[in-house]
Amino acid sequence: MIDITRPLAAETATWPGDARFELEWARQLSEGDNVSVSRIKLSPHVGTHADAPAHYEIDGATAGEFDLSSFLGRARVIDLRGRKLVTAELLAESGALGCERVLVRSLDEVRPEEFVSDYAPLTPEGAEALVASGLLLYGTDSPSVDPIVSAAMGAHRVLGAAGVPILENLDLSHAEAGDYDLVALPLRLAEAEAAPVRALLLPAGTLRLAR
């Protein structure tokens, strides 16, 4: 089992301007209370998370409406470190086209406390090629599938229009390129535009899902 989830803590990096993860104690055993109870506050885009269409479409579906079957099943990790863009050509060369779930490793090292702005975004043409080949889910170790300065959100929109969920801020630093079984269930946040995810990779063939 490989945990590809980034930890959530006060020092976890956020997208510039987003709310950081905060934890407060309402009750604590160390203070004489009979239980410890905490409260948390965060942007749902902090750490490893899934983007829903409501993030970029005014009437888009929320995180509470995800089809969970997309988040469970065979996935291929591809290594595109050193590349500037995730293009249709690179996806074809890496064997990603035709895979139902594609996870892109683009970073040499993951430091959860460091926001990386120089990452490899997915081109809209690359997104179109993946969708045309039957994609069910796209994941990346980058903070976004689009460039940091993107206003058009082209890759988000192509994937969203096809009903493809997007995982961002994965930690693929311990995952070799190849096939795995993915378990990456988002919290059922009924009204939110994104949701935190606990993502795991298992040896391919571990999951036996009813169809």
Backbone as a chain_set.jsonl record, in Angstrom:
{"seq": "MIDITRPLAAETATWPGDARFELEWARQLSEGDNVSVSRIKLSPHVGTHADAPAHYEIDGATAGEFDLSSFLGRARVIDLRGRKLVTAELLAESGALGCERVLVRSLDEVRPEEFVSDYAPLTPEGAEALVASGLLLYGTDSPSVDPIVSAAMGAHRVLGAAGVPILENLDLSHAEAGDYDLVALPLRLAEAEAAPVRALLLPAGTLRLAR", "coords": {"N": [[0.839, -1.19, 0.0], [0.612, 2.17, -0.913], [0.623, 5.313, 0.345], [-0.615, 8.101, -1.103], [-1.336, 10.575, -0.328], [-1.182, 13.94, 0.714], [-0.16, 15.29, 3.876], [-2.414, 16.981, 6.111], [-1.957, 19.908, 7.747], [-1.068, 22.734, 9.832], [1.081, 23.893, 8.543], [0.834, 23.094, 5.924], [1.039, 23.847, 2.519], [-0.898, 26.254, 0.663], [-2.982, 27.147, -2.143], [-2.201, 30.349, -3.426], [-3.704, 32.79, -1.459], [-5.796, 31.198, -0.58], [-7.617, 29.753, 2.224], [-5.785, 28.567, 4.958], [-5.096, 25.378, 6.551], [-6.534, 25.011, 9.701], [-6.573, 24.101, 13.093], [-8.375, 23.919, 16.056], [-8.79, 23.476, 19.592], [-11.661, 22.493, 21.203], [-12.303, 21.065, 23.457], [-10.178, 19.404, 25.786], [-8.43, 16.581, 26.934], [-6.151, 16.984, 28.417], [-6.701, 19.314, 29.702], [-8.49, 18.684, 31.594], [-10.969, 17.964, 30.661], [-13.494, 15.496, 29.783], [-13.255, 14.354, 27.313], [-11.381, 14.784, 24.263], [-11.933, 17.263, 21.852], [-11.877, 18.634, 18.681], [-11.873, 21.471, 16.388], [-11.976, 22.21, 12.939], [-10.785, 24.252, 10.22], [-10.623, 25.046, 6.812], [-9.617, 25.566, 3.384], [-11.165, 23.607, 0.856], [-9.363, 22.957, -1.069], [-6.871, 22.638, -0.053], [-4.021, 20.63, 0.362], [-4.277, 17.147, -0.661], [-6.874, 16.695, -2.917], [-10.148, 16.61, -4.519], [-11.381, 18.151, -7.374], [-14.545, 19.472, -8.178], [-17.05, 20.101, -10.76], [-18.374, 22.463, -9.952], [-16.392, 24.115, -9.154], [-15.465, 25.54, -11.324], [-17.567, 26.042, -13.004], [-20.585, 27.812, -13.099], [-23.056, 26.593, -12.615], [-22.228, 24.084, -12.015], [-21.804, 20.621, -10.976], [-21.557, 19.623, -7.536], [-19.129, 18.594, -4.999], [-20.452, 16.714, -3.496], [-21.85, 15.283, -5.329], [-20.296, 13.555, -6.76], [-19.553, 10.714, -8.826], [-18.725, 7.901, -7.35], [-17.531, 5.628, -8.38], [-15.591, 6.365, -10.162], [-13.387, 6.877, -8.638], [-12.304, 4.562, -7.748], [-10.431, 1.813, -8.644], [-8.494, 0.443, -11.443], [-5.494, 2.154, -12.148], [-3.083, 4.143, -13.867], [0.164, 5.189, -13.249], [2.128, 7.712, -14.538], [5.327, 8.943, -15.435], [6.339, 12.089, -15.806], [8.328, 13.854, -15.171], [10.348, 16.76, -15.421], [9.197, 17.732, -17.703], [7.524, 20.416, -19.403], [4.891, 20.743, -20.112], [1.903, 18.767, -20.095], [1.161, 17.033, -22.684], [-0.853, 15.867, -25.498], [0.753, 14.282, -27.114], [2.842, 13.438, -25.383], [1.317, 11.994, -23.553], [0.42, 9.928, -25.168], [2.871, 8.685, -25.801], [3.619, 7.767, -23.291], [1.857, 5.784, -22.772], [-0.573, 6.374, -21.631], [-2.991, 6.946, -22.862], [-6.108, 5.469, -23.325], [-6.217, 4.379, -20.833], [-8.209, 4.106, -17.883], [-7.897, 5.567, -15.563], [-5.604, 8.045, -14.85], [-2.615, 9.036, -13.423], [-0.407, 11.605, -12.927], [2.962, 12.022, -12.433], [4.896, 14.745, -11.868], [6.674, 16.168, -10.381], [9.908, 16.29, -8.891], [10.324, 16.117, -6.168], [8.244, 16.155, -3.292], [7.24, 18.575, -1.128], [5.198, 19.163, 1.412], [4.811, 21.61, 2.697], [5.52, 23.516, 0.883], [4.557, 25.609, -1.736], [4.32, 24.916, -5.095], [4.84, 26.618, -7.985], [5.856, 26.313, -10.485], [5.001, 24.087, -12.394], [3.874, 21.232, -14.344], [1.324, 21.759, -16.393], [-1.739, 20.32, -17.689], [-2.503, 20.248, -21.077], [-5.33, 21.6, -22.913], [-5.741, 20.133, -25.275], [-4.458, 17.761, -24.632], [-6.15, 16.917, -22.572], [-8.479, 16.503, -24.057], [-7.672, 14.364, -25.668], [-7.33, 12.354, -23.752], [-9.955, 12.121, -22.737], [-11.28, 11.278, -25.049], [-10.205, 8.76, -25.251], [-11.398, 7.318, -23.262], [-11.167, 8.084, -20.544], [-11.681, 8.056, -16.984], [-10.852, 9.31, -14.653], [-8.568, 11.87, -13.685], [-5.411, 12.543, -12.328], [-2.923, 14.437, -10.534], [0.306, 15.422, -9.252], [0.646, 18.061, -9.033], [-0.492, 21.429, -8.083], [-2.624, 22.174, -9.644], [-4.468, 21.377, -12.662], [-4.393, 23.158, -14.654], [-2.488, 26.034, -15.901], [-0.909, 28.263, -13.518], [-1.601, 30.899, -13.936], [-3.893, 30.762, -15.383], [-6.976, 31.817, -16.672], [-8.942, 30.834, -18.241], [-9.218, 28.142, -17.609], [-8.956, 25.782, -19.123], [-8.245, 22.94, -19.306], [-9.508, 21.946, -16.998], [-12.192, 22.435, -17.738], [-12.581, 20.857, -20.04], [-12.237, 18.26, -19.011], [-14.198, 18.288, -17.008], [-16.569, 18.635, -18.478], [-16.816, 16.159, -19.578], [-17.406, 14.658, -17.421], [-15.293, 13.852, -15.822], [-13.595, 13.442, -12.863], [-11.121, 15.365, -11.022], [-8.071, 14.905, -9.495], [-5.88, 16.592, -7.354], [-2.687, 17.776, -6.091], [-1.485, 15.356, -5.305], [0.787, 12.968, -3.796], [3.195, 11.509, -5.323], [5.722, 10.608, -4.979], [6.743, 8.211, -4.089], [5.845, 6.354, -5.796], [6.382, 4.247, -8.37], [6.404, 4.43, -11.96], [3.688, 2.849, -13.592], [1.097, 0.302, -13.334], [-1.581, 0.292, -11.005], [-3.993, -0.368, -8.36], [-6.361, 1.996, -7.483], [-7.562, 3.767, -4.663], [-9.417, 6.388, -3.722], [-11.248, 8.157, -2.164], [-13.427, 10.94, -1.993], [-14.469, 13.299, 0.541], [-17.923, 13.576, 1.46], [-19.015, 16.305, 0.776], [-21.67, 18.181, 0.604], [-22.317, 20.694, -0.543], [-20.017, 21.829, -1.484], [-17.312, 22.906, -3.686], [-15.137, 21.356, -4.008], [-13.302, 18.626, -2.486], [-11.554, 17.203, 0.283], [-9.356, 14.357, -0.009], [-8.47, 10.999, 0.741], [-5.99, 9.211, -0.519], [-4.885, 6.187, -1.929], [-2.586, 3.808, -3.266], [-2.715, 0.515, -4.424], [-1.374, -2.796, -5.024], [-1.756, -3.77, -8.419], [-4.72, -5.426, -9.281], [-5.585, -5.998, -6.755], [-8.061, -4.976, -5.9], [-11.372, -6.143, -6.063], [-13.97, -5.46, -7.65], [-17.491, -5.376, -7.847], [-19.396, -5.497, -10.833]], "CA": [[0.0, 0.0, 0.0], [1.35, 3.434, -0.97], [-0.225, 6.468, 0.661], [-0.254, 9.208, -2.0], [-2.034, 11.735, 0.223], [-0.361, 14.891, 1.468], [-0.714, 15.524, 5.214], [-3.066, 18.261, 6.383], [-1.459, 20.512, 8.98], [-1.013, 24.197, 9.746], [2.143, 24.307, 7.625], [0.572, 22.635, 4.561], [0.932, 24.969, 1.581], [-2.179, 26.474, 0.02], [-2.997, 28.016, -3.321], [-2.097, 31.72, -2.921], [-4.955, 33.436, -1.103], [-6.749, 30.264, 0.024], [-7.557, 29.575, 3.672], [-4.916, 27.49, 5.404], [-5.663, 24.432, 7.504], [-6.456, 25.446, 11.093], [-7.187, 23.209, 14.066], [-8.527, 24.461, 17.41], [-9.33, 22.522, 20.553], [-12.826, 22.914, 21.975], [-12.127, 20.371, 24.738], [-8.946, 18.621, 25.804], [-8.209, 15.746, 28.103], [-5.074, 17.577, 29.222], [-7.253, 20.445, 30.452], [-9.456, 18.169, 32.562], [-12.223, 17.552, 30.031], [-13.635, 14.037, 29.718], [-12.881, 13.968, 25.952], [-10.759, 15.825, 23.433], [-12.753, 17.585, 20.682], [-11.263, 19.72, 17.928], [-12.589, 22.103, 15.288], [-11.057, 22.5, 11.841], [-11.18, 25.203, 9.186], [-9.69, 24.92, 5.698], [-10.1, 25.522, 2.011], [-11.162, 22.216, 0.407], [-8.293, 22.77, -2.051], [-5.605, 22.435, 0.651], [-3.614, 19.232, 0.357], [-4.821, 16.281, -1.702], [-8.314, 16.964, -3.01], [-10.815, 16.405, -5.801], [-12.144, 19.29, -7.887], [-15.837, 19.208, -8.806], [-17.361, 21.127, -11.757], [-18.79, 23.718, -9.324], [-15.192, 24.934, -8.97], [-15.179, 26.366, -12.503], [-18.807, 26.27, -13.738], [-21.522, 28.427, -12.161], [-24.092, 25.618, -12.274], [-21.59, 22.774, -12.027], [-22.076, 19.682, -9.889], [-20.731, 19.789, -6.347], [-18.377, 17.415, -4.562], [-21.385, 15.723, -2.984], [-22.487, 14.582, -6.443], [-19.328, 12.726, -7.47], [-19.749, 9.286, -9.055], [-17.586, 7.338, -6.629], [-16.875, 4.559, -9.121], [-14.413, 6.916, -10.833], [-12.296, 6.991, -7.679], [-11.923, 3.214, -7.346], [-10.134, 0.919, -9.756], [-7.176, 0.415, -12.042], [-4.926, 3.456, -12.487], [-1.703, 4.11, -14.353], [1.046, 6.302, -12.895], [3.111, 8.012, -15.577], [6.387, 9.825, -14.941], [6.636, 13.16, -16.757], [9.221, 14.824, -14.538], [11.203, 17.487, -16.348], [8.419, 18.246, -18.819], [6.892, 21.703, -19.147], [3.46, 20.593, -20.358], [1.405, 17.414, -20.313], [0.54, 17.149, -23.996], [-1.412, 14.639, -26.063], [1.863, 13.477, -27.614], [3.492, 12.794, -24.246], [0.392, 11.01, -22.995], [0.451, 8.767, -26.062], [4.171, 8.03, -25.644], [3.704, 7.147, -21.966], [0.881, 4.711, -22.664], [-1.703, 6.795, -20.813], [-4.24, 6.946, -23.625], [-6.776, 4.185, -23.204], [-6.329, 4.032, -19.413], [-9.383, 4.718, -17.279], [-7.455, 6.527, -14.546], [-4.22, 8.431, -15.134], [-1.998, 9.857, -12.377], [0.811, 12.164, -13.512], [4.036, 12.501, -11.564], [5.638, 15.796, -12.563], [7.597, 16.802, -9.44], [10.991, 15.454, -8.381], [10.188, 15.962, -4.723], [7.058, 16.793, -2.741], [7.339, 19.167, 0.207], [3.831, 19.635, 1.65], [4.785, 23.0, 3.156], [5.997, 24.385, -0.196], [3.693, 25.735, -2.908], [5.102, 24.857, -6.327], [4.148, 27.322, -9.065], [6.453, 25.901, -11.749], [4.614, 22.694, -12.567], [3.512, 20.88, -15.723], [-0.13, 21.672, -16.554], [-2.311, 19.522, -18.767], [-3.044, 21.084, -22.142], [-6.691, 21.216, -23.299], [-5.661, 19.07, -26.276], [-4.154, 16.537, -23.899], [-7.38, 16.519, -21.891], [-9.39, 15.982, -25.082], [-7.189, 13.045, -26.077], [-7.639, 11.424, -22.669], [-11.404, 11.91, -22.713], [-11.634, 10.478, -26.228], [-9.719, 7.389, -25.072], [-12.174, 6.64, -22.231], [-10.717, 8.436, -19.19], [-12.651, 8.208, -15.9], [-10.303, 10.173, -13.595], [-7.222, 12.393, -13.933], [-4.769, 13.007, -11.11], [-1.604, 15.044, -10.691], [0.961, 15.874, -8.025], [0.684, 19.52, -9.103], [-1.634, 22.055, -7.42], [-3.72, 22.398, -10.585], [-4.257, 20.825, -13.998], [-4.199, 24.311, -15.538], [-1.402, 26.917, -15.465], [-1.238, 29.078, -12.352], [-2.168, 32.179, -14.367], [-4.988, 30.493, -16.306], [-8.332, 32.278, -16.389], [-9.861, 30.029, -19.052], [-9.384, 26.83, -16.968], [-9.275, 24.937, -20.266], [-8.195, 21.506, -19.011], [-10.606, 21.689, -16.058], [-13.489, 22.438, -18.425], [-12.667, 19.695, -20.921], [-12.443, 17.087, -18.175], [-15.488, 18.408, -16.335], [-17.656, 18.427, -19.434], [-16.906, 14.72, -19.815], [-17.697, 13.994, -16.161], [-14.053, 13.274, -15.293], [-13.086, 14.123, -11.672], [-9.715, 15.775, -11.048], [-7.328, 14.864, -8.233], [-4.723, 17.489, -7.362], [-1.806, 17.726, -4.92], [-1.104, 14.012, -4.893], [2.213, 12.741, -3.504], [3.575, 10.315, -6.077], [7.179, 10.496, -4.874], [7.122, 6.825, -3.791], [5.119, 5.494, -6.732], [7.031, 4.045, -9.657], [5.491, 4.383, -13.097], [3.102, 1.535, -13.788], [-0.313, 0.106, -13.039], [-1.969, 0.06, -9.613], [-5.39, -0.143, -8.036], [-6.499, 3.271, -6.783], [-8.671, 4.066, -3.755], [-9.233, 7.82, -3.476], [-12.616, 8.625, -1.955], [-13.577, 12.3, -1.472], [-15.507, 13.528, 1.548], [-19.227, 13.892, 0.874], [-19.352, 17.696, 1.091], [-22.842, 18.315, -0.261], [-22.435, 21.968, -1.232], [-18.694, 22.375, -1.777], [-16.794, 22.785, -5.049], [-14.007, 20.426, -3.941], [-13.344, 17.847, -1.251], [-10.336, 16.473, 0.632], [-9.336, 12.952, -0.419], [-7.411, 10.107, 1.211], [-5.685, 8.454, -1.731], [-3.977, 5.06, -1.745], [-2.315, 2.904, -4.371], [-2.549, -0.883, -4.049], [-0.905, -3.587, -6.156], [-2.778, -4.015, -9.436], [-5.437, -6.687, -9.098], [-6.011, -6.146, -5.364], [-9.486, -4.701, -5.786], [-12.306, -6.988, -6.797], [-15.2, -4.68, -7.6], [-18.645, -5.911, -8.577], [-19.794, -4.676, -11.969]], "C": [[0.882, 1.251, 0.0], [0.373, 4.566, -0.712], [0.239, 7.635, -0.209], [-0.984, 10.495, -1.611], [-1.049, 12.648, 0.928], [-0.983, 15.134, 2.837], [-1.358, 16.909, 5.312], [-2.608, 18.756, 7.749], [-1.353, 22.013, 8.764], [0.011, 24.663, 8.724], [1.905, 23.855, 6.189], [0.333, 23.824, 3.641], [-0.461, 25.046, 0.971], [-1.967, 27.194, -1.309], [-2.972, 29.446, -2.809], [-3.465, 32.361, -2.697], [-5.983, 32.523, -0.478], [-6.559, 30.193, 1.535], [-6.677, 28.385, 4.024], [-5.68, 26.536, 6.315], [-5.454, 24.957, 8.919], [-7.174, 24.424, 11.972], [-7.197, 23.892, 15.432], [-9.109, 23.375, 18.306], [-10.497, 23.137, 21.302], [-12.788, 22.303, 23.375], [-10.84, 19.561, 24.652], [-8.833, 17.83, 27.09], [-7.166, 16.362, 29.024], [-5.538, 18.764, 30.047], [-8.324, 19.998, 31.443], [-10.793, 17.788, 31.974], [-12.282, 16.032, 29.912], [-13.33, 13.476, 28.334], [-12.086, 15.099, 25.322], [-11.613, 16.004, 22.182], [-12.116, 18.782, 19.98], [-12.227, 20.29, 16.908], [-11.576, 22.397, 14.2], [-11.679, 23.496, 10.876], [-10.153, 25.097, 8.072], [-10.402, 25.188, 4.386], [-10.126, 24.062, 1.582], [-10.107, 21.919, -0.659], [-6.919, 22.63, -1.389], [-5.27, 20.946, 0.641], [-4.25, 18.458, -0.79], [-6.339, 16.409, -1.736], [-8.832, 16.643, -4.403], [-11.597, 17.657, -6.163], [-13.443, 18.798, -8.508], [-16.131, 20.319, -9.817], [-17.82, 22.463, -11.164], [-17.608, 24.648, -9.069], [-14.991, 25.902, -10.122], [-16.399, 26.605, -13.388], [-19.874, 26.753, -12.761], [-22.626, 27.466, -11.735], [-23.529, 24.197, -12.236], [-21.946, 21.923, -10.826], [-21.092, 19.883, -8.741], [-20.001, 18.498, -6.0], [-19.29, 16.327, -4.014], [-22.053, 14.899, -4.062], [-21.514, 13.725, -7.245], [-19.86, 11.302, -7.674], [-18.535, 8.577, -8.473], [-16.878, 6.239, -7.389], [-15.632, 5.063, -9.857], [-13.181, 6.886, -9.944], [-11.771, 5.638, -7.208], [-11.614, 2.382, -8.585], [-8.738, 1.088, -10.317], [-6.726, 1.811, -12.47], [-3.502, 3.267, -12.984], [-0.969, 5.369, -13.911], [2.039, 6.49, -14.035], [4.073, 9.072, -15.049], [6.741, 10.837, -16.024], [7.479, 14.248, -16.107], [10.136, 15.463, -15.584], [10.47, 18.048, -17.549], [7.746, 19.556, -18.42], [5.372, 21.649, -19.265], [3.131, 19.11, -20.453], [0.571, 17.463, -21.59], [-0.043, 15.809, -24.446], [-0.305, 13.711, -26.541], [2.567, 12.735, -26.48], [2.605, 11.716, -23.624], [0.368, 9.745, -23.857], [1.742, 7.982, -25.882], [4.266, 7.255, -24.333], [2.728, 5.991, -21.795], [-0.346, 5.073, -21.858], [-3.032, 6.739, -21.557], [-4.839, 5.546, -23.627], [-6.899, 3.714, -21.77], [-7.516, 4.76, -18.792], [-9.019, 5.768, -16.242], [-5.969, 6.778, -14.764], [-3.742, 9.367, -14.034], [-0.632, 10.305, -12.877], [1.776, 12.608, -12.423], [4.868, 13.504, -12.349], [6.715, 16.432, -11.686], [8.666, 15.818, -8.982], [10.812, 15.127, -6.915], [8.946, 16.707, -4.271], [7.367, 17.276, -1.335], [5.978, 19.773, 0.518], [3.75, 21.103, 2.072], [5.174, 23.996, 2.07], [5.01, 24.409, -1.348], [4.571, 25.812, -4.156], [4.305, 25.525, -7.439], [4.662, 26.916, -10.44], [6.199, 24.405, -11.96], [4.188, 22.466, -14.018], [1.997, 20.754, -15.848], [-0.52, 20.779, -17.724], [-2.861, 20.464, -19.833], [-4.486, 20.666, -22.443], [-6.702, 20.099, -24.337], [-5.325, 17.72, -25.64], [-5.379, 16.004, -23.178], [-8.364, 15.904, -22.88], [-8.974, 14.581, -25.532], [-7.501, 11.994, -25.009], [-9.125, 11.096, -22.627], [-11.829, 11.007, -23.874], [-11.218, 9.021, -26.076], [-10.405, 6.669, -23.914], [-11.793, 6.954, -20.798], [-11.887, 8.567, -18.213], [-12.175, 9.153, -14.809], [-8.903, 10.599, -13.991], [-6.657, 12.916, -12.617], [-3.377, 13.533, -11.386], [-1.024, 15.385, -9.324], [1.093, 17.388, -7.986], [-0.539, 20.122, -8.398], [-2.809, 22.328, -8.331], [-3.423, 21.663, -11.884], [-4.062, 21.93, -15.025], [-3.05, 25.173, -15.033], [-1.85, 27.829, -14.33], [-1.896, 30.398, -12.744], [-3.394, 31.987, -15.262], [-6.301, 31.071, -15.803], [-9.349, 31.412, -17.121], [-10.148, 28.67, -18.421], [-9.715, 25.763, -18.018], [-9.285, 23.457, -19.97], [-9.287, 21.114, -18.025], [-11.925, 21.518, -16.815], [-13.656, 21.24, -19.355], [-12.963, 18.438, -20.099], [-13.823, 17.125, -17.519], [-16.659, 18.156, -17.252], [-17.866, 16.951, -19.733], [-17.205, 13.942, -18.538], [-16.501, 13.344, -15.516], [-13.605, 14.048, -14.059], [-11.584, 14.366, -11.781], [-9.141, 15.672, -9.641], [-6.101, 15.754, -8.359], [-3.953, 17.357, -6.05], [-1.609, 16.302, -4.395], [0.378, 13.998, -4.488], [2.612, 11.417, -4.146], [5.076, 10.028, -5.982], [7.637, 9.07, -4.572], [6.43, 5.841, -4.724], [5.875, 5.414, -8.054], [5.979, 4.063, -10.773], [4.98, 2.961, -13.284], [1.652, 1.495, -13.378], [-0.527, -0.268, -11.581], [-3.487, -0.012, -9.544], [-5.457, 1.095, -7.149], [-7.731, 3.264, -5.887], [-8.482, 5.517, -3.338], [-10.582, 8.491, -3.264], [-12.661, 10.036, -1.368], [-14.636, 12.349, -0.371], [-16.803, 13.954, 0.861], [-19.665, 15.287, 1.339], [-20.448, 18.138, 0.128], [-22.843, 19.592, -1.091], [-21.104, 22.544, -1.7], [-18.275, 22.1, -3.213], [-15.58, 21.866, -5.141], [-14.1, 19.683, -2.615], [-11.992, 17.208, -0.984], [-10.489, 14.988, 0.318], [-8.228, 12.227, 0.335], [-7.149, 9.127, 0.08], [-4.625, 7.399, -1.463], [-3.789, 4.323, -3.063], [-2.061, 1.511, -3.816], [-1.989, -1.64, -5.249], [-2.049, -3.864, -7.133], [-3.396, -5.385, -9.247], [-5.907, -6.915, -7.68], [-7.509, -5.978, -5.216], [-10.286, -5.685, -6.639], [-13.677, -6.323, -6.687], [-16.285, -5.358, -8.41], [-18.996, -4.968, -9.707], [-21.267, -4.906, -12.284]], "O": [[1.792, 1.372, 0.82], [-0.588, 4.754, -1.459], [1.367, 8.104, -0.064], [-1.218, 11.375, -2.439], [-0.176, 12.18, 1.659], [-2.208, 15.18, 2.955], [-0.91, 17.869, 4.686], [-2.84, 18.109, 8.77], [-1.526, 22.504, 7.649], [-0.164, 25.712, 8.104], [2.695, 24.195, 5.308], [-0.476, 24.701, 3.944], [-1.123, 24.025, 0.786], [-0.909, 27.773, -1.559], [-3.663, 29.746, -1.836], [-4.277, 32.463, -3.616], [-6.956, 33.004, 0.103], [-5.496, 30.523, 2.06], [-6.821, 27.311, 3.441], [-6.772, 26.851, 6.787], [-4.336, 25.308, 9.298], [-8.255, 23.946, 11.627], [-6.17, 24.379, 15.905], [-9.821, 22.481, 17.848], [-10.353, 24.17, 21.955], [-13.186, 22.936, 24.352], [-10.46, 19.092, 23.579], [-9.101, 18.333, 28.181], [-7.272, 16.279, 30.248], [-4.855, 19.178, 30.984], [-8.989, 20.83, 32.061], [-11.676, 17.332, 32.701], [-11.25, 15.36, 29.936], [-13.162, 12.266, 28.18], [-12.118, 16.234, 25.797], [-11.978, 15.028, 21.528], [-11.85, 19.81, 20.601], [-13.256, 19.69, 16.597], [-10.446, 22.788, 14.49], [-12.898, 23.583, 10.727], [-8.951, 25.061, 8.336], [-11.622, 25.057, 4.283], [-9.196, 23.325, 1.909], [-9.967, 20.779, -1.102], [-5.91, 22.515, -2.084], [-6.137, 20.105, 0.883], [-4.706, 19.047, -1.77], [-7.008, 16.252, -0.715], [-8.061, 16.432, -5.339], [-12.38, 18.165, -5.36], [-13.451, 17.831, -9.27], [-15.519, 21.384, -9.74], [-17.67, 23.499, -11.812], [-17.797, 25.834, -8.799], [-14.412, 26.972, -9.935], [-16.298, 27.289, -14.407], [-20.047, 26.157, -11.698], [-23.084, 27.527, -10.594], [-24.267, 23.226, -12.405], [-22.342, 22.441, -9.782], [-19.942, 20.266, -8.954], [-20.219, 17.454, -6.616], [-18.945, 15.146, -4.062], [-22.746, 13.926, -3.763], [-21.876, 13.218, -8.307], [-20.534, 10.755, -6.802], [-17.443, 8.643, -9.036], [-15.726, 5.932, -7.081], [-14.722, 4.284, -10.145], [-12.054, 6.87, -10.44], [-10.884, 5.581, -6.356], [-12.452, 2.264, -9.478], [-7.903, 1.787, -9.742], [-7.491, 2.556, -13.082], [-2.805, 2.341, -12.569], [-1.425, 6.483, -14.167], [2.709, 5.543, -14.447], [3.68, 9.978, -14.313], [7.362, 10.494, -17.03], [7.359, 15.424, -16.451], [10.627, 14.801, -16.499], [11.067, 18.775, -18.343], [7.437, 19.777, -17.249], [4.658, 22.406, -18.608], [3.971, 18.299, -20.843], [-0.586, 17.885, -21.57], [0.234, 14.763, -23.858], [-0.406, 12.493, -26.393], [2.857, 11.544, -26.598], [3.088, 10.658, -23.221], [0.303, 8.631, -23.336], [1.718, 6.753, -25.817], [4.915, 6.211, -24.269], [2.768, 5.291, -20.783], [-1.092, 4.189, -21.438], [-4.078, 6.51, -20.951], [-4.15, 4.563, -23.9], [-7.611, 2.746, -21.502], [-7.793, 5.907, -19.141], [-9.745, 6.745, -16.06], [-5.176, 5.84, -14.851], [-4.389, 10.374, -13.745], [0.209, 9.472, -13.213], [1.45, 13.46, -11.596], [5.472, 13.164, -13.366], [7.576, 17.154, -12.19], [8.372, 14.653, -8.716], [11.104, 14.018, -6.468], [8.628, 17.771, -4.803], [7.712, 16.485, -0.458], [5.627, 20.804, -0.057], [2.739, 21.763, 1.834], [5.16, 25.202, 2.312], [4.658, 23.36, -1.886], [5.453, 26.666, -4.257], [3.223, 25.06, -7.798], [3.992, 27.143, -11.448], [7.078, 23.575, -11.731], [4.148, 23.402, -14.816], [1.436, 19.734, -15.446], [0.277, 20.524, -18.627], [-3.611, 21.385, -19.512], [-4.838, 19.502, -22.252], [-7.561, 19.219, -24.296], [-5.835, 16.679, -26.052], [-5.628, 14.798, -23.165], [-9.007, 14.899, -22.577], [-9.822, 13.717, -25.75], [-7.892, 10.873, -25.334], [-9.508, 9.934, -22.497], [-12.633, 10.092, -23.7], [-11.809, 8.14, -26.7], [-10.047, 5.533, -23.602], [-12.073, 6.152, -19.908], [-12.939, 9.109, -18.553], [-12.995, 9.742, -14.105], [-8.138, 9.816, -14.556], [-7.332, 13.637, -11.883], [-2.728, 13.129, -12.35], [-1.759, 15.608, -8.362], [1.599, 17.941, -7.009], [-1.513, 19.415, -8.141], [-3.888, 22.681, -7.855], [-2.267, 21.358, -12.179], [-3.615, 21.67, -16.143], [-2.667, 25.068, -13.867], [-3.036, 28.131, -14.2], [-2.669, 30.958, -11.966], [-3.883, 32.956, -15.844], [-6.694, 30.848, -14.658], [-10.488, 31.273, -16.674], [-11.208, 28.094, -18.666], [-10.623, 24.952, -17.835], [-10.235, 22.767, -20.34], [-9.925, 20.074, -18.186], [-12.678, 20.577, -16.564], [-14.744, 20.671, -19.449], [-13.838, 17.649, -20.455], [-14.528, 16.117, -17.48], [-17.64, 17.529, -16.851], [-18.966, 16.537, -20.1], [-17.255, 12.713, -18.558], [-16.649, 12.394, -14.747], [-13.259, 15.223, -14.186], [-10.874, 13.682, -12.518], [-9.662, 16.279, -8.706], [-5.369, 15.681, -9.346], [-4.484, 16.893, -5.041], [-1.572, 16.078, -3.186], [1.123, 14.924, -4.811], [2.393, 10.345, -3.581], [5.629, 9.296, -6.803], [8.808, 8.75, -4.778], [6.428, 4.636, -4.472], [5.99, 6.408, -8.77], [4.811, 3.748, -10.545], [5.731, 1.994, -13.155], [1.045, 2.531, -13.106], [0.237, -1.038, -10.999], [-4.181, 0.244, -10.528], [-4.702, 1.222, -6.185], [-8.805, 2.818, -6.291], [-7.5, 5.849, -2.674], [-11.014, 9.3, -4.085], [-12.01, 10.305, -0.359], [-15.571, 11.55, -0.353], [-16.782, 14.606, -0.183], [-20.557, 15.43, 2.174], [-20.175, 18.435, -1.035], [-23.319, 19.586, -2.226], [-21.072, 23.641, -2.257], [-18.795, 21.2, -3.872], [-15.057, 21.628, -6.229], [-14.873, 20.057, -1.734], [-11.344, 16.722, -1.911], [-11.587, 14.434, 0.368], [-7.154, 12.791, 0.543], [-8.005, 8.302, -0.239], [-3.595, 7.679, -0.849], [-4.712, 4.227, -3.872], [-1.297, 1.336, -2.867], [-2.116, -1.174, -6.381], [-3.171, -4.157, -6.72], [-2.692, -6.381, -9.075], [-6.565, -7.92, -7.406], [-8.159, -6.737, -4.497], [-9.922, -6.005, -7.77], [-14.439, -6.587, -5.757], [-16.043, -5.853, -9.511], [-18.9, -3.751, -9.547], [-21.801, -4.303, -13.215]]}, "num_chains": 1, "name": "protein.A"}
